Amino acid sequence: MDTKESILNKIRILITNQFETPQQAFEFFDEDSDGKLKKSELLKLLKNAEISGFIRGIVSSKLIEGYDTSGDELIDWKEFKAAIDKIKTS
Ligand SMILES: [Ca+2]
């Protein structure tokens, strides 16, 4: 069962185990290097975090909904960093 907490925890584990810094993770998943994570790039992040394929679509929408403060439906570095900081302290 993937609760919000377990999903965020899996993302945290992915970032801390496979990358030296959150910035490195961000750059890895920003495949087109435009400095923003779009939905397809978030889906890859969720896949790598071992989030079930059944819920990846909804989770990526929720992440955009929750962390895209500029409203462009993309997660930029600032928004990503804020999300990571939130995960770390929760
Ligand atoms: Ca991108």
PDB file of the backbone (N, CA, C, O) and the ligand in Angstrom, with CONECT records:
HET     CA  A 101       1
ATOM      1  N   MET A   1       0.845  -1.196   0.000  1.00  0.00           N
ATOM      2  CA  MET A   1       0.000   0.000   0.000  1.00  0.00           C
ATOM      3  C   MET A   1       0.881   1.247   0.000  1.00  0.00           C
ATOM      4  O   MET A   1       1.702   1.445   0.896  1.00  0.00           O
ATOM      5  N   ASP A   2       0.697   2.071  -1.008  1.00  0.00           N
ATOM      6  CA  ASP A   2       1.495   3.284  -1.108  1.00  0.00           C
ATOM      7  C   ASP A   2       0.739   4.477  -0.543  1.00  0.00           C
ATOM      8  O   ASP A   2      -0.133   5.036  -1.207  1.00  0.00           O
ATOM      9  N   THR A   3       1.068   4.862   0.666  1.00  0.00           N
ATOM     10  CA  THR A   3       0.495   6.076   1.235  1.00  0.00           C
ATOM     11  C   THR A   3       1.352   7.247   0.784  1.00  0.00           C
ATOM     12  O   THR A   3       2.440   7.060   0.240  1.00  0.00           O
ATOM     13  N   LYS A   4       0.858   8.444   1.012  1.00  0.00           N
ATOM     14  CA  LYS A   4       1.623   9.631   0.651  1.00  0.00           C
ATOM     15  C   LYS A   4       2.995   9.596   1.336  1.00  0.00           C
ATOM     16  O   LYS A   4       4.014   9.922   0.727  1.00  0.00           O
ATOM     17  N   GLU A   5       3.002   9.197   2.608  1.00  0.00           N
ATOM     18  CA  GLU A   5       4.260   9.169   3.359  1.00  0.00           C
ATOM     19  C   GLU A   5       5.231   8.165   2.751  1.00  0.00           C
ATOM     20  O   GLU A   5       6.421   8.454   2.621  1.00  0.00           O
ATOM     21  N   SER A   6       4.730   6.984   2.378  1.00  0.00           N
ATOM     22  CA  SER A   6       5.640   5.968   1.840  1.00  0.00           C
ATOM     23  C   SER A   6       6.154   6.380   0.463  1.00  0.00           C
ATOM     24  O   SER A   6       7.289   6.068   0.103  1.00  0.00           O
ATOM     25  N   ILE A   7       5.324   7.076  -0.302  1.00  0.00           N
ATOM     26  CA  ILE A   7       5.768   7.563  -1.617  1.00  0.00           C
ATOM     27  C   ILE A   7       6.884   8.587  -1.446  1.00  0.00           C
ATOM     28  O   ILE A   7       7.920   8.507  -2.107  1.00  0.00           O
ATOM     29  N   LEU A   8       6.661   9.554  -0.548  1.00  0.00           N
ATOM     30  CA  LEU A   8       7.677  10.583  -0.314  1.00  0.00           C
ATOM     31  C   LEU A   8       8.952   9.964   0.247  1.00  0.00           C
ATOM     32  O   LEU A   8      10.062  10.402  -0.055  1.00  0.00           O
ATOM     33  N   ASN A   9       8.765   8.934   1.070  1.00  0.00           N
ATOM     34  CA  ASN A   9       9.925   8.253   1.639  1.00  0.00           C
ATOM     35  C   ASN A   9      10.738   7.546   0.556  1.00  0.00           C
ATOM     36  O   ASN A   9      11.969   7.565   0.582  1.00  0.00           O
ATOM     37  N   LYS A  10      10.037   6.918  -0.400  1.00  0.00           N
ATOM     38  CA  LYS A  10      10.744   6.244  -1.498  1.00  0.00           C
ATOM     39  C   LYS A  10      11.525   7.245  -2.342  1.00  0.00           C
ATOM     40  O   LYS A  10      12.636   6.961  -2.788  1.00  0.00           O
ATOM     41  N   ILE A  11      10.933   8.419  -2.556  1.00  0.00           N
ATOM     42  CA  ILE A  11      11.625   9.451  -3.329  1.00  0.00           C
ATOM     43  C   ILE A  11      12.874   9.908  -2.573  1.00  0.00           C
ATOM     44  O   ILE A  11      13.941  10.096  -3.158  1.00  0.00           O
ATOM     45  N   ARG A  12      12.715  10.081  -1.261  1.00  0.00           N
ATOM     46  CA  ARG A  12      13.852  10.502  -0.428  1.00  0.00           C
ATOM     47  C   ARG A  12      14.969   9.457  -0.483  1.00  0.00           C
ATOM     48  O   ARG A  12      16.144   9.799  -0.614  1.00  0.00           O
ATOM     49  N   ILE A  13      14.587   8.182  -0.381  1.00  0.00           N
ATOM     50  CA  ILE A  13      15.582   7.098  -0.416  1.00  0.00           C
ATOM     51  C   ILE A  13      16.307   7.090  -1.756  1.00  0.00           C
ATOM     52  O   ILE A  13      17.529   6.946  -1.807  1.00  0.00           O
ATOM     53  N   LEU A  14      15.552   7.246  -2.841  1.00  0.00           N
ATOM     54  CA  LEU A  14      16.170   7.288  -4.181  1.00  0.00           C
ATOM     55  C   LEU A  14      17.222   8.391  -4.241  1.00  0.00           C
ATOM     56  O   LEU A  14      18.348   8.173  -4.688  1.00  0.00           O
ATOM     57  N   ILE A  15      16.835   9.568  -3.787  1.00  0.00           N
ATOM     58  CA  ILE A  15      17.728  10.714  -3.917  1.00  0.00           C
ATOM     59  C   ILE A  15      18.949  10.583  -3.017  1.00  0.00           C
ATOM     60  O   ILE A  15      20.059  10.928  -3.422  1.00  0.00           O
ATOM     61  N   THR A  16      18.749  10.082  -1.794  1.00  0.00           N
ATOM     62  CA  THR A  16      19.909   9.994  -0.899  1.00  0.00           C
ATOM     63  C   THR A  16      20.802   8.802  -1.237  1.00  0.00           C
ATOM     64  O   THR A  16      22.015   8.870  -1.039  1.00  0.00           O
ATOM     65  N   ASN A  17      20.223   7.713  -1.745  1.00  0.00           N
ATOM     66  CA  ASN A  17      21.035   6.522  -2.022  1.00  0.00           C
ATOM     67  C   ASN A  17      21.750   6.573  -3.359  1.00  0.00           C
ATOM     68  O   ASN A  17      22.859   6.056  -3.491  1.00  0.00           O
ATOM     69  N   GLN A  18      21.123   7.195  -4.358  1.00  0.00           N
ATOM     70  CA  GLN A  18      21.687   7.095  -5.699  1.00  0.00           C
ATOM     71  C   GLN A  18      22.369   8.369  -6.171  1.00  0.00           C
ATOM     72  O   GLN A  18      23.011   8.390  -7.221  1.00  0.00           O
ATOM     73  N   PHE A  19      22.226   9.422  -5.395  1.00  0.00           N
ATOM     74  CA  PHE A  19      22.826  10.685  -5.825  1.00  0.00           C
ATOM     75  C   PHE A  19      23.548  11.321  -4.646  1.00  0.00           C
ATOM     76  O   PHE A  19      23.175  11.130  -3.488  1.00  0.00           O
ATOM     77  N   GLU A  20      24.596  12.087  -4.969  1.00  0.00           N
ATOM     78  CA  GLU A  20      25.335  12.738  -3.892  1.00  0.00           C
ATOM     79  C   GLU A  20      24.592  13.944  -3.356  1.00  0.00           C
ATOM     80  O   GLU A  20      24.655  14.240  -2.163  1.00  0.00           O
ATOM     81  N   THR A  21      23.891  14.638  -4.234  1.00  0.00           N
ATOM     82  CA  THR A  21      23.138  15.826  -3.826  1.00  0.00           C
ATOM     83  C   THR A  21      21.790  15.837  -4.540  1.00  0.00           C
ATOM     84  O   THR A  21      21.644  15.232  -5.602  1.00  0.00           O
ATOM     85  N   PRO A  22      20.800  16.526  -3.958  1.00  0.00           N
ATOM     86  CA  PRO A  22      19.515  16.674  -4.661  1.00  0.00           C
ATOM     87  C   PRO A  22      19.681  17.322  -6.033  1.00  0.00           C
ATOM     88  O   PRO A  22      18.933  17.026  -6.965  1.00  0.00           O
ATOM     89  N   GLN A  23      20.677  18.216  -6.147  1.00  0.00           N
ATOM     90  CA  GLN A  23      20.912  18.881  -7.433  1.00  0.00           C
ATOM     91  C   GLN A  23      21.337  17.880  -8.507  1.00  0.00           C
ATOM     92  O   GLN A  23      20.926  17.975  -9.664  1.00  0.00           O
ATOM     93  N   GLN A  24      22.164  16.924  -8.102  1.00  0.00           N
ATOM     94  CA  GLN A  24      22.594  15.895  -9.036  1.00  0.00           C
ATOM     95  C   GLN A  24      21.392  15.065  -9.515  1.00  0.00           C
ATOM     96  O   GLN A  24      21.294  14.719 -10.693  1.00  0.00           O
ATOM     97  N   ALA A  25      20.491  14.758  -8.590  1.00  0.00           N
ATOM     98  CA  ALA A  25      19.279  14.018  -8.944  1.00  0.00           C
ATOM     99  C   ALA A  25      18.432  14.836  -9.914  1.00  0.00           C
ATOM    100  O   ALA A  25      17.936  14.316 -10.913  1.00  0.00           O
ATOM    101  N   PHE A  26      18.276  16.104  -9.611  1.00  0.00           N
ATOM    102  CA  PHE A  26      17.469  16.980 -10.464  1.00  0.00           C
ATOM    103  C   PHE A  26      18.035  17.008 -11.883  1.00  0.00           C
ATOM    104  O   PHE A  26      17.295  16.885 -12.859  1.00  0.00           O
ATOM    105  N   GLU A  27      19.348  17.171 -11.986  1.00  0.00           N
ATOM    106  CA  GLU A  27      19.984  17.252 -13.306  1.00  0.00           C
ATOM    107  C   GLU A  27      19.878  15.936 -14.059  1.00  0.00           C
ATOM    108  O   GLU A  27      19.735  15.921 -15.281  1.00  0.00           O
ATOM    109  N   PHE A  28      19.949  14.832 -13.324  1.00  0.00           N
ATOM    110  CA  PHE A  28      19.829  13.516 -13.955  1.00  0.00           C
ATOM    111  C   PHE A  28      18.447  13.337 -14.580  1.00  0.00           C
ATOM    112  O   PHE A  28      18.325  12.851 -15.704  1.00  0.00           O
ATOM    113  N   PHE A  29      17.417  13.729 -13.849  1.00  0.00           N
ATOM    114  CA  PHE A  29      16.056  13.505 -14.350  1.00  0.00           C
ATOM    115  C   PHE A  29      15.596  14.597 -15.320  1.00  0.00           C
ATOM    116  O   PHE A  29      14.632  14.406 -16.060  1.00  0.00           O
ATOM    117  N   ASP A  30      16.284  15.731 -15.313  1.00  0.00           N
ATOM    118  CA  ASP A  30      15.975  16.785 -16.282  1.00  0.00           C
ATOM    119  C   ASP A  30      16.648  16.417 -17.607  1.00  0.00           C
ATOM    120  O   ASP A  30      17.699  16.951 -17.961  1.00  0.00           O
ATOM    121  N   GLU A  31      16.017  15.500 -18.320  1.00  0.00           N
ATOM    122  CA  GLU A  31      16.661  14.900 -19.498  1.00  0.00           C
ATOM    123  C   GLU A  31      16.922  15.896 -20.621  1.00  0.00           C
ATOM    124  O   GLU A  31      17.921  15.777 -21.331  1.00  0.00           O
ATOM    125  N   ASP A  32      16.034  16.878 -20.790  1.00  0.00           N
ATOM    126  CA  ASP A  32      16.257  17.838 -21.862  1.00  0.00           C
ATOM    127  C   ASP A  32      16.999  19.088 -21.363  1.00  0.00           C
ATOM    128  O   ASP A  32      17.164  20.068 -22.090  1.00  0.00           O
ATOM    129  N   SER A  33      17.444  19.021 -20.091  1.00  0.00           N
ATOM    130  CA  SER A  33      18.279  20.092 -19.513  1.00  0.00           C
ATOM    131  C   SER A  33      17.687  21.496 -19.658  1.00  0.00           C
ATOM    132  O   SER A  33      18.414  22.464 -19.883  1.00  0.00           O
ATOM    133  N   ASP A  34      16.372  21.595 -19.529  1.00  0.00           N
ATOM    134  CA  ASP A  34      15.769  22.929 -19.596  1.00  0.00           C
ATOM    135  C   ASP A  34      15.600  23.533 -18.199  1.00  0.00           C
ATOM    136  O   ASP A  34      15.008  24.601 -18.042  1.00  0.00           O
ATOM    137  N   GLY A  35      16.133  22.831 -17.179  1.00  0.00           N
ATOM    138  CA  GLY A  35      16.070  23.361 -15.824  1.00  0.00           C
ATOM    139  C   GLY A  35      14.723  23.156 -15.150  1.00  0.00           C
ATOM    140  O   GLY A  35      14.452  23.718 -14.088  1.00  0.00           O
ATOM    141  N   LYS A  36      13.879  22.338 -15.787  1.00  0.00           N
ATOM    142  CA  LYS A  36      12.562  22.043 -15.212  1.00  0.00           C
ATOM    143  C   LYS A  36      12.225  20.574 -15.417  1.00  0.00           C
ATOM    144  O   LYS A  36      12.613  19.966 -16.415  1.00  0.00           O
ATOM    145  N   LEU A  37      11.495  20.015 -14.456  1.00  0.00           N
ATOM    146  CA  LEU A  37      11.028  18.640 -14.626  1.00  0.00           C
ATOM    147  C   LEU A  37       9.594  18.660 -15.124  1.00  0.00           C
ATOM    148  O   LEU A  37       8.694  19.156 -14.446  1.00  0.00           O
ATOM    149  N   LYS A  38       9.392  18.114 -16.319  1.00  0.00           N
ATOM    150  CA  LYS A  38       8.025  17.987 -16.824  1.00  0.00           C
ATOM    151  C   LYS A  38       7.486  16.629 -16.423  1.00  0.00           C
ATOM    152  O   LYS A  38       8.190  15.810 -15.831  1.00  0.00           O
ATOM    153  N   LYS A  39       6.225  16.407 -16.756  1.00  0.00           N
ATOM    154  CA  LYS A  39       5.560  15.201 -16.276  1.00  0.00           C
ATOM    155  C   LYS A  39       6.316  13.915 -16.658  1.00  0.00           C
ATOM    156  O   LYS A  39       6.483  13.024 -15.826  1.00  0.00           O
ATOM    157  N   SER A  40       6.765  13.825 -17.902  1.00  0.00           N
ATOM    158  CA  SER A  40       7.450  12.601 -18.328  1.00  0.00           C
ATOM    159  C   SER A  40       8.751  12.398 -17.548  1.00  0.00           C
ATOM    160  O   SER A  40       9.156  11.265 -17.289  1.00  0.00           O
ATOM    161  N   GLU A  41       9.399  13.500 -17.179  1.00  0.00           N
ATOM    162  CA  GLU A  41      10.640  13.392 -16.408  1.00  0.00           C
ATOM    163  C   GLU A  41      10.331  13.001 -14.957  1.00  0.00           C
ATOM    164  O   GLU A  41      11.078  12.241 -14.341  1.00  0.00           O
ATOM    165  N   LEU A  42       9.246  13.517 -14.430  1.00  0.00           N
ATOM    166  CA  LEU A  42       8.820  13.118 -13.081  1.00  0.00           C
ATOM    167  C   LEU A  42       8.438  11.633 -13.053  1.00  0.00           C
ATOM    168  O   LEU A  42       8.709  10.929 -12.081  1.00  0.00           O
ATOM    169  N   LEU A  43       7.807  11.176 -14.132  1.00  0.00           N
ATOM    170  CA  LEU A  43       7.403   9.767 -14.193  1.00  0.00           C
ATOM    171  C   LEU A  43       8.625   8.858 -14.125  1.00  0.00           C
ATOM    172  O   LEU A  43       8.581   7.796 -13.505  1.00  0.00           O
ATOM    173  N   LYS A  44       9.710   9.277 -14.760  1.00  0.00           N
ATOM    174  CA  LYS A  44      10.937   8.489 -14.720  1.00  0.00           C
ATOM    175  C   LYS A  44      11.517   8.485 -13.301  1.00  0.00           C
ATOM    176  O   LYS A  44      11.996   7.459 -12.819  1.00  0.00           O
ATOM    177  N   LEU A  45      11.466   9.629 -12.651  1.00  0.00           N
ATOM    178  CA  LEU A  45      11.922   9.721 -11.262  1.00  0.00           C
ATOM    179  C   LEU A  45      11.110   8.750 -10.387  1.00  0.00           C
ATOM    180  O   LEU A  45      11.669   8.017  -9.571  1.00  0.00           O
ATOM    181  N   LEU A  46       9.791   8.762 -10.576  1.00  0.00           N
ATOM    182  CA  LEU A  46       8.926   7.894  -9.767  1.00  0.00           C
ATOM    183  C   LEU A  46       9.194   6.426 -10.067  1.00  0.00           C
ATOM    184  O   LEU A  46       9.137   5.580  -9.174  1.00  0.00           O
ATOM    185  N   LYS A  47       9.486   6.129 -11.328  1.00  0.00           N
ATOM    186  CA  LYS A  47       9.806   4.750 -11.704  1.00  0.00           C
ATOM    187  C   LYS A  47      11.083   4.317 -10.993  1.00  0.00           C
ATOM    188  O   LYS A  47      11.146   3.226 -10.426  1.00  0.00           O
ATOM    189  N   ASN A  48      12.097   5.174 -11.025  1.00  0.00           N
ATOM    190  CA  ASN A  48      13.364   4.865 -10.361  1.00  0.00           C
ATOM    191  C   ASN A  48      13.202   4.747  -8.849  1.00  0.00           C
ATOM    192  O   ASN A  48      13.957   4.032  -8.190  1.00  0.00           O
ATOM    193  N   ALA A  49      12.206   5.459  -8.301  1.00  0.00           N
ATOM    194  CA  ALA A  49      11.936   5.389  -6.858  1.00  0.00           C
ATOM    195  C   ALA A  49      11.065   4.179  -6.523  1.00  0.00           C
ATOM    196  O   ALA A  49      10.648   3.996  -5.379  1.00  0.00           O
ATOM    197  N   GLU A  50      10.795   3.345  -7.552  1.00  0.00           N
ATOM    198  CA  GLU A  50      10.015   2.123  -7.382  1.00  0.00           C
ATOM    199  C   GLU A  50       8.580   2.379  -6.936  1.00  0.00           C
ATOM    200  O   GLU A  50       7.999   1.610  -6.171  1.00  0.00           O
ATOM    201  N   ILE A  51       8.027   3.481  -7.435  1.00  0.00           N
ATOM    202  CA  ILE A  51       6.609   3.745  -7.224  1.00  0.00           C
ATOM    203  C   ILE A  51       5.828   2.907  -8.241  1.00  0.00           C
ATOM    204  O   ILE A  51       6.169   2.874  -9.424  1.00  0.00           O
ATOM    205  N   SER A  52       4.798   2.243  -7.775  1.00  0.00           N
ATOM    206  CA  SER A  52       4.010   1.349  -8.629  1.00  0.00           C
ATOM    207  C   SER A  52       3.503   2.062  -9.891  1.00  0.00           C
ATOM    208  O   SER A  52       3.036   3.200  -9.839  1.00  0.00           O
ATOM    209  N   GLY A  53       3.610   1.357 -11.025  1.00  0.00           N
ATOM    210  CA  GLY A  53       3.180   1.912 -12.302  1.00  0.00           C
ATOM    211  C   GLY A  53       1.711   2.309 -12.318  1.00  0.00           C
ATOM    212  O   GLY A  53       1.309   3.187 -13.081  1.00  0.00           O
ATOM    213  N   PHE A  54       0.912   1.663 -11.479  1.00  0.00           N
ATOM    214  CA  PHE A  54      -0.521   1.958 -11.449  1.00  0.00           C
ATOM    215  C   PHE A  54      -0.815   3.362 -10.930  1.00  0.00           C
ATOM    216  O   PHE A  54      -1.818   3.975 -11.299  1.00  0.00           O
ATOM    217  N   ILE A  55       0.066   3.860 -10.076  1.00  0.00           N
ATOM    218  CA  ILE A  55      -0.231   5.154  -9.441  1.00  0.00           C
ATOM    219  C   ILE A  55       0.722   6.263  -9.868  1.00  0.00           C
ATOM    220  O   ILE A  55       0.570   7.408  -9.443  1.00  0.00           O
ATOM    221  N   ARG A  56       1.703   5.932 -10.703  1.00  0.00           N
ATOM    222  CA  ARG A  56       2.701   6.946 -11.089  1.00  0.00           C
ATOM    223  C   ARG A  56       2.062   8.181 -11.723  1.00  0.00           C
ATOM    224  O   ARG A  56       2.465   9.313 -11.456  1.00  0.00           O
ATOM    225  N   GLY A  57       1.062   7.941 -12.565  1.00  0.00           N
ATOM    226  CA  GLY A  57       0.404   9.063 -13.243  1.00  0.00           C
ATOM    227  C   GLY A  57      -0.220  10.031 -12.258  1.00  0.00           C
ATOM    228  O   GLY A  57      -0.029  11.244 -12.345  1.00  0.00           O
ATOM    229  N   ILE A  58      -0.974   9.472 -11.316  1.00  0.00           N
ATOM    230  CA  ILE A  58      -1.664  10.314 -10.333  1.00  0.00           C
ATOM    231  C   ILE A  58      -0.664  10.973  -9.392  1.00  0.00           C
ATOM    232  O   ILE A  58      -0.833  12.129  -9.005  1.00  0.00           O
ATOM    233  N   VAL A  59       0.387  10.224  -9.024  1.00  0.00           N
ATOM    234  CA  VAL A  59       1.389  10.794  -8.112  1.00  0.00           C
ATOM    235  C   VAL A  59       2.102  11.969  -8.773  1.00  0.00           C
ATOM    236  O   VAL A  59       2.335  12.994  -8.133  1.00  0.00           O
ATOM    237  N   SER A  60       2.451  11.826 -10.056  1.00  0.00           N
ATOM    238  CA  SER A  60       3.149  12.929 -10.726  1.00  0.00           C
ATOM    239  C   SER A  60       2.244  14.160 -10.825  1.00  0.00           C
ATOM    240  O   SER A  60       2.711  15.290 -10.687  1.00  0.00           O
ATOM    241  N   SER A  61       0.946  13.935 -11.064  1.00  0.00           N
ATOM    242  CA  SER A  61       0.010  15.068 -11.088  1.00  0.00           C
ATOM    243  C   SER A  61      -0.067  15.751  -9.734  1.00  0.00           C
ATOM    244  O   SER A  61      -0.102  16.978  -9.640  1.00  0.00           O
ATOM    245  N   LYS A  62      -0.093  14.924  -8.669  1.00  0.00           N
ATOM    246  CA  LYS A  62      -0.169  15.476  -7.313  1.00  0.00           C
ATOM    247  C   LYS A  62       1.089  16.257  -6.956  1.00  0.00           C
ATOM    248  O   LYS A  62       1.025  17.291  -6.290  1.00  0.00           O
ATOM    249  N   LEU A  63       2.244  15.746  -7.411  1.00  0.00           N
ATOM    250  CA  LEU A  63       3.501  16.448  -7.133  1.00  0.00           C
ATOM    251  C   LEU A  63       3.488  17.814  -7.810  1.00  0.00           C
ATOM    252  O   LEU A  63       3.884  18.817  -7.216  1.00  0.00           O
ATOM    253  N   ILE A  64       3.032  17.840  -9.054  1.00  0.00           N
ATOM    254  CA  ILE A  64       2.969  19.112  -9.772  1.00  0.00           C
ATOM    255  C   ILE A  64       1.980  20.048  -9.069  1.00  0.00           C
ATOM    256  O   ILE A  64       2.253  21.229  -8.855  1.00  0.00           O
ATOM    257  N   GLU A  65       0.828  19.480  -8.721  1.00  0.00           N
ATOM    258  CA  GLU A  65      -0.194  20.255  -8.008  1.00  0.00           C
ATOM    259  C   GLU A  65       0.363  20.837  -6.700  1.00  0.00           C
ATOM    260  O   GLU A  65       0.113  21.993  -6.359  1.00  0.00           O
ATOM    261  N   GLY A  66       1.117  20.009  -5.985  1.00  0.00           N
ATOM    262  CA  GLY A  66       1.565  20.393  -4.654  1.00  0.00           C
ATOM    263  C   GLY A  66       2.798  21.274  -4.633  1.00  0.00           C
ATOM    264  O   GLY A  66       2.960  22.091  -3.727  1.00  0.00           O
ATOM    265  N   TYR A  67       3.680  21.119  -5.630  1.00  0.00           N
ATOM    266  CA  TYR A  67       4.980  21.785  -5.528  1.00  0.00           C
ATOM    267  C   TYR A  67       5.256  22.799  -6.618  1.00  0.00           C
ATOM    268  O   TYR A  67       6.218  23.562  -6.525  1.00  0.00           O
ATOM    269  N   ASP A  68       4.420  22.821  -7.660  1.00  0.00           N
ATOM    270  CA  ASP A  68       4.614  23.814  -8.719  1.00  0.00           C
ATOM    271  C   ASP A  68       4.006  25.134  -8.280  1.00  0.00           C
ATOM    272  O   ASP A  68       2.834  25.409  -8.535  1.00  0.00           O
ATOM    273  N   THR A  69       4.815  25.944  -7.617  1.00  0.00           N
ATOM    274  CA  THR A  69       4.272  27.194  -7.079  1.00  0.00           C
ATOM    275  C   THR A  69       4.124  28.266  -8.162  1.00  0.00           C
ATOM    276  O   THR A  69       3.361  29.216  -7.990  1.00  0.00           O
ATOM    277  N   SER A  70       4.851  28.120  -9.280  1.00  0.00           N
ATOM    278  CA  SER A  70       4.753  29.143 -10.332  1.00  0.00           C
ATOM    279  C   SER A  70       3.602  28.867 -11.297  1.00  0.00           C
ATOM    280  O   SER A  70       3.262  29.721 -12.116  1.00  0.00           O
ATOM    281  N   GLY A  71       3.001  27.677 -11.208  1.00  0.00           N
ATOM    282  CA  GLY A  71       1.817  27.380 -12.004  1.00  0.00           C
ATOM    283  C   GLY A  71       2.062  27.086 -13.473  1.00  0.00           C
ATOM    284  O   GLY A  71       1.151  27.209 -14.291  1.00  0.00           O
ATOM    285  N   ASP A  72       3.306  26.692 -13.820  1.00  0.00           N
ATOM    286  CA  ASP A  72       3.576  26.369 -15.227  1.00  0.00           C
ATOM    287  C   ASP A  72       3.512  24.859 -15.494  1.00  0.00           C
ATOM    288  O   ASP A  72       3.850  24.404 -16.587  1.00  0.00           O
ATOM    289  N   GLU A  73       3.079  24.093 -14.500  1.00  0.00           N
ATOM    290  CA  GLU A  73       2.953  22.631 -14.608  1.00  0.00           C
ATOM    291  C   GLU A  73       4.305  21.939 -14.777  1.00  0.00           C
ATOM    292  O   GLU A  73       4.387  20.811 -15.263  1.00  0.00           O
ATOM    293  N   LEU A  74       5.355  22.635 -14.368  1.00  0.00           N
ATOM    294  CA  LEU A  74       6.700  22.077 -14.400  1.00  0.00           C
ATOM    295  C   LEU A  74       7.308  22.298 -13.024  1.00  0.00           C
ATOM    296  O   LEU A  74       6.944  23.238 -12.317  1.00  0.00           O
ATOM    297  N   ILE A  75       8.235  21.427 -12.651  1.00  0.00           N
ATOM    298  CA  ILE A  75       8.920  21.604 -11.372  1.00  0.00           C
ATOM    299  C   ILE A  75      10.321  22.126 -11.661  1.00  0.00           C
ATOM    300  O   ILE A  75      11.156  21.401 -12.202  1.00  0.00           O
ATOM    301  N   ASP A  76      10.578  23.364 -11.307  1.00  0.00           N
ATOM    302  CA  ASP A  76      11.929  23.876 -11.522  1.00  0.00           C
ATOM    303  C   ASP A  76      12.795  23.556 -10.299  1.00  0.00           C
ATOM    304  O   ASP A  76      12.322  22.991  -9.313  1.00  0.00           O
ATOM    305  N   TRP A  77      14.068  23.931 -10.389  1.00  0.00           N
ATOM    306  CA  TRP A  77      15.006  23.549  -9.329  1.00  0.00           C
ATOM    307  C   TRP A  77      14.567  24.068  -7.954  1.00  0.00           C
ATOM    308  O   TRP A  77      14.639  23.356  -6.952  1.00  0.00           O
ATOM    309  N   LYS A  78      14.109  25.330  -7.932  1.00  0.00           N
ATOM    310  CA  LYS A  78      13.682  25.927  -6.670  1.00  0.00           C
ATOM    311  C   LYS A  78      12.526  25.150  -6.039  1.00  0.00           C
ATOM    312  O   LYS A  78      12.497  24.907  -4.832  1.00  0.00           O
ATOM    313  N   GLU A  79      11.582  24.772  -6.890  1.00  0.00           N
ATOM    314  CA  GLU A  79      10.415  24.015  -6.413  1.00  0.00           C
ATOM    315  C   GLU A  79      10.816  22.602  -5.991  1.00  0.00           C
ATOM    316  O   GLU A  79      10.304  22.065  -5.009  1.00  0.00           O
ATOM    317  N   PHE A  80      11.735  22.016  -6.743  1.00  0.00           N
ATOM    318  CA  PHE A  80      12.220  20.676  -6.421  1.00  0.00           C
ATOM    319  C   PHE A  80      12.932  20.686  -5.066  1.00  0.00           C
ATOM    320  O   PHE A  80      12.713  19.823  -4.216  1.00  0.00           O
ATOM    321  N   LYS A  81      13.796  21.699  -4.899  1.00  0.00           N
ATOM    322  CA  LYS A  81      14.547  21.841  -3.651  1.00  0.00           C
ATOM    323  C   LYS A  81      13.586  22.018  -2.461  1.00  0.00           C
ATOM    324  O   LYS A  81      13.781  21.424  -1.401  1.00  0.00           O
ATOM    325  N   ALA A  82      12.564  22.830  -2.651  1.00  0.00           N
ATOM    326  CA  ALA A  82      11.582  23.046  -1.588  1.00  0.00           C
ATOM    327  C   ALA A  82      10.870  21.741  -1.248  1.00  0.00           C
ATOM    328  O   ALA A  82      10.611  21.450  -0.080  1.00  0.00           O
ATOM    329  N   ALA A  83      10.557  20.955  -2.282  1.00  0.00           N
ATOM    330  CA  ALA A  83       9.889  19.677  -2.063  1.00  0.00           C
ATOM    331  C   ALA A  83      10.789  18.726  -1.283  1.00  0.00           C
ATOM    332  O   ALA A  83      10.344  18.059  -0.350  1.00  0.00           O
ATOM    333  N   ILE A  84      12.057  18.672  -1.673  1.00  0.00           N
ATOM    334  CA  ILE A  84      13.015  17.779  -1.003  1.00  0.00           C
ATOM    335  C   ILE A  84      13.200  18.195   0.460  1.00  0.00           C
ATOM    336  O   ILE A  84      13.225  17.350   1.355  1.00  0.00           O
ATOM    337  N   ASP A  85      13.329  19.500   0.688  1.00  0.00           N
ATOM    338  CA  ASP A  85      13.491  19.977   2.058  1.00  0.00           C
ATOM    339  C   ASP A  85      12.292  19.581   2.909  1.00  0.00           C
ATOM    340  O   ASP A  85      12.432  19.234   4.081  1.00  0.00           O
ATOM    341  N   LYS A  86      11.131  19.637   2.309  1.00  0.00           N
ATOM    342  CA  LYS A  86       9.892  19.287   3.007  1.00  0.00           C
ATOM    343  C   LYS A  86       9.874  17.792   3.354  1.00  0.00           C
ATOM    344  O   LYS A  86       9.483  17.396   4.452  1.00  0.00           O
ATOM    345  N   ILE A  87      10.306  16.976   2.389  1.00  0.00           N
ATOM    346  CA  ILE A  87      10.345  15.526   2.607  1.00  0.00           C
ATOM    347  C   ILE A  87      11.313  15.202   3.747  1.00  0.00           C
ATOM    348  O   ILE A  87      11.012  14.393   4.625  1.00  0.00           O
ATOM    349  N   LYS A  88      12.480  15.850   3.715  1.00  0.00           N
ATOM    350  CA  LYS A  88      13.513  15.578   4.725  1.00  0.00           C
ATOM    351  C   LYS A  88      13.037  15.852   6.143  1.00  0.00           C
ATOM    352  O   LYS A  88      13.373  15.121   7.075  1.00  0.00           O
ATOM    353  N   THR A  89      12.252  16.913   6.297  1.00  0.00           N
ATOM    354  CA  THR A  89      11.865  17.311   7.647  1.00  0.00           C
ATOM    355  C   THR A  89      10.555  16.680   8.088  1.00  0.00           C
ATOM    356  O   THR A  89      10.181  16.782   9.257  1.00  0.00           O
ATOM    357  N   SER A  90       9.851  16.027   7.164  1.00  0.00           N
ATOM    358  CA  SER A  90       8.566  15.438   7.564  1.00  0.00           C
ATOM    359  C   SER A  90       8.758  14.028   8.107  1.00  0.00           C
ATOM    360  O   SER A  90       7.787  13.377   8.492  1.00  0.00           O
TER     361      SER A  90
HETATM  362 CA    CA A 101      13.166  19.163 -18.374  1.00  0.00          CA2+
END
